[in-house]
Amino acid sequence: MEAVPTIPPELGPALAVVGGAIALAGGLAGSSVGVGIAGSAGAATVSEDPKQFRNVLLLASLPMTQTLYGLITLLYIITPVS
């Protein structure tokens, strides 16, 4: 029976930080795509009806919440590690 390789204990916190950074990077990438799509559609809407600017601004900013979720996940992961 072969021994299963294990991760050294000092490597665990580093892997946790990398996982948190990946969560934040995913949130940043997703929100940038979402803001780009919403901004493009919003520009077309405002060019037809300038009174819709307030609604377009609100809807274009909603994808940025993905970055906030990624940041919260990063903090939840890093807080117990450090």
VOTI-968063 format. One record per atom (N, C-alpha, C): residue in one letter; atom name; z, y, x. Coordinates in steps of 0.2 Angstrom, whole numbers. Example, Ala and Ser with C-alpha at 12.3 -4.5 7.8 and 13.67 -1.06 7.14 Angstrom:
// VOTI-968063
  resn  name      w      v      u
     a     N     39    -28     66
     a    CA     39    -22     62
     a     C     39    -16     66
     s     N     35    -11     64
     s    CA     36     -5     68
     s     C     39      0     64
This chain:
// VOTI-968063
  resn  name      w      v      u
     m     N      0     -6      4
     m    CA      0      0      0
     m     C      0      6      4
     e     N     -5     11      3
     e    CA     -5     17      7
     e     C     -1     22      5
     a     N      2     26     10
     a    CA      6     32      8
     a     C      2     37      5
     v     N      4     40      0
     v    CA      1     46     -3
     v     C      3     52      1
     p     N     -2     56      3
     p    CA     -1     62      7
     p     C      3     67      2
     t     N      8     71      4
     t    CA     11     76      0
     t     C     10     83      3
     i     N     11     88     -1
     i    CA     11     95      2
     i     C     17     97      5
     p     N     17     99     11
     p    CA     23    102     14
     p     C     27    107     10
     p     N     33    107     10
     p    CA     37    111      5
     p     C     36    119      7
     e     N     34    120     13
     e    CA     33    127     15
     e     C     26    130     12
     l     N     22    125     11
     l    CA     15    127      8
     l     C     16    129      1
     g     N     21    127     -3
     g    CA     21    128    -10
     g     C     21    135    -12
     p     N     25    139    -10
     p    CA     25    146    -12
     p     C     18    150    -10
     a     N     15    148     -5
     a    CA      8    151     -3
     a     C      3    148     -9
     l     N      3    142    -11
     l    CA     -1    140    -16
     l     C      0    143    -23
     a     N      7    145    -24
     a    CA      8    148    -30
     a     C      5    155    -30
     v     N      6    159    -25
     v    CA      3    165    -24
     v     C     -5    165    -25
     v     N     -8    160    -22
     v    CA    -15    159    -23
     v     C    -17    158    -30
     g     N    -13    154    -33
     g    CA    -14    153    -40
     g     C    -14    159    -44
     g     N     -8    163    -43
     g    CA     -8    169    -47
     g     C    -13    174    -45
     a     N    -16    174    -39
     a    CA    -21    179    -37
     a     C    -28    176    -41
     i     N    -29    170    -42
     i    CA    -34    167    -45
     i     C    -34    169    -53
     a     N    -28    169    -56
     a    CA    -27    171    -62
     a     C    -29    179    -63
     l     N    -27    183    -59
     l    CA    -28    190    -59
     l     C    -36    191    -58
     a     N    -39    188    -53
     a    CA    -46    188    -52
     a     C    -50    186    -58
     g     N    -48    181    -62
     g    CA    -51    179    -68
     g     C    -51    184    -73
     g     N    -45    187    -74
     g    CA    -44    193    -79
     g     C    -48    199    -77
     l     N    -49    201    -70
     l    CA    -53    206    -68
     l     C    -60    205    -69
     a     N    -62    199    -68
     a    CA    -69    198    -69
     a     C    -71    198    -76
     g     N    -67    195    -80
     g    CA    -69    194    -87
     g     C    -68    201    -91
     s     N    -64    205    -89
     s    CA    -63    212    -92
     s     C    -69    216    -89
     s     N    -71    216    -83
     s    CA    -77    220    -81
     s     C    -83    218    -85
     v     N    -84    212    -86
     v    CA    -90    209    -90
     v     C    -90    212    -97
     g     N    -84    212   -100
     g    CA    -83    214   -107
     g     C    -84    221   -108
     v     N    -81    225   -103
     v    CA    -82    232   -103
     v     C    -89    234   -102
     g     N    -93    231    -98
     g    CA   -100    232    -97
     g     C   -104    231   -103
     i     N   -102    226   -107
     i    CA   -106    224   -113
     i     C   -104    229   -118
     a     N    -98    230   -119
     a    CA    -95    235   -124
     a     C    -98    242   -123
     g     N    -98    244   -117
     g    CA   -100    251   -115
     g     C   -107    252   -116
     s     N   -111    247   -115
     s    CA   -119    247   -116
     s     C   -120    248   -124
     a     N   -117    244   -128
     a    CA   -117    244   -135
     a     C   -115    250   -138
     g     N   -109    253   -135
     g    CA   -106    259   -137
     g     C   -110    265   -136
     a     N   -114    265   -130
     a    CA   -118    271   -128
     a     C   -124    271   -134
     a     N   -127    265   -136
     a    CA   -132    265   -141
     a     C   -129    268   -147
     t     N   -123    266   -149
     t    CA   -120    268   -155
     t     C   -119    275   -156
     v     N   -116    278   -150
     v    CA   -114    285   -150
     v     C   -121    289   -150
     s     N   -126    287   -147
     s    CA   -132    291   -147
     s     C   -135    291   -154
     e     N   -134    286   -158
     e    CA   -136    287   -165
     e     C   -132    291   -170
     d     N   -125    290   -168
     d    CA   -120    293   -173
     d     C   -114    296   -168
     p     N   -114    302   -166
     p    CA   -109    304   -162
     p     C   -102    304   -165
     k     N   -101    304   -171
     k    CA    -95    304   -175
     k     C    -91    297   -173
     q     N    -95    292   -171
     q    CA    -92    286   -169
     q     C    -89    285   -162
     f     N    -88    291   -159
     f    CA    -86    291   -152
     f     C    -79    288   -151
     r     N    -74    290   -156
     r    CA    -67    287   -156
     r     C    -67    280   -157
     n     N    -71    277   -161
     n    CA    -71    270   -162
     n     C    -74    266   -156
     v     N    -79    269   -154
     v    CA    -82    266   -148
     v     C    -78    266   -142
     l     N    -74    271   -141
     l    CA    -69    272   -135
     l     C    -64    266   -136
     l     N    -61    266   -142
     l    CA    -56    261   -143
     l     C    -59    254   -142
     l     N    -65    252   -145
     l    CA    -67    245   -144
     l     C    -70    244   -137
     a     N    -72    249   -133
     a    CA    -74    248   -126
     a     C    -68    247   -122
     s     N    -62    249   -124
     s    CA    -56    248   -119
     s     C    -53    242   -121
     l     N    -54    238   -126
     l    CA    -51    232   -128
     l     C    -52    226   -122
     p     N    -57    226   -119
     p    CA    -58    220   -114
     p     C    -53    221   -108
     m     N    -51    227   -107
     m    CA    -46    228   -102
     m     C    -40    225   -102
     t     N    -38    222   -108
     t    CA    -32    219   -109
     t     C    -32    212   -106
     q     N    -38    209   -104
     q    CA    -38    203   -100
     q     C    -35    204    -93
     t     N    -36    210    -90
     t    CA    -33    212    -84
     t     C    -26    212    -84
     l     N    -23    215    -90
     l    CA    -16    215    -91
     l     C    -13    208    -91
     y     N    -17    203    -95
     y    CA    -14    196    -96
     y     C    -14    193    -89
     g     N    -19    194    -85
     g    CA    -20    191    -78
     g     C    -14    194    -74
     l     N    -12    200    -74
     l    CA     -7    203    -70
     l     C      0    200    -73
     i     N      1    199    -79
     i    CA      7    197    -81
     i     C      8    189    -79
     t     N      2    186    -79
     t    CA      2    179    -77
     t     C      4    179    -69
     l     N      1    183    -65
     l    CA      3    184    -58
     l     C     10    185    -57
     l     N     13    190    -61
     l    CA     20    191    -60
     l     C     24    186    -62
     y     N     23    182    -67
     y    CA     27    176    -69
     y     C     27    171    -64
     i     N     21    170    -61
     i    CA     20    165    -55
     i     C     24    167    -49
     i     N     23    173    -47
     i    CA     26    175    -41
     i     C     34    177    -41
     t     N     36    179    -47
     t    CA     43    181    -47
     t     C     48    175    -45
     p     N     47    169    -48
     p    CA     52    163    -46
     p     C     51    161    -38
     v     N     45    162    -36
     v    CA     43    160    -29
     v     C     46    164    -24
     s     N     46    171    -25
     s    CA     49    175    -20
     s     C     56    176    -21
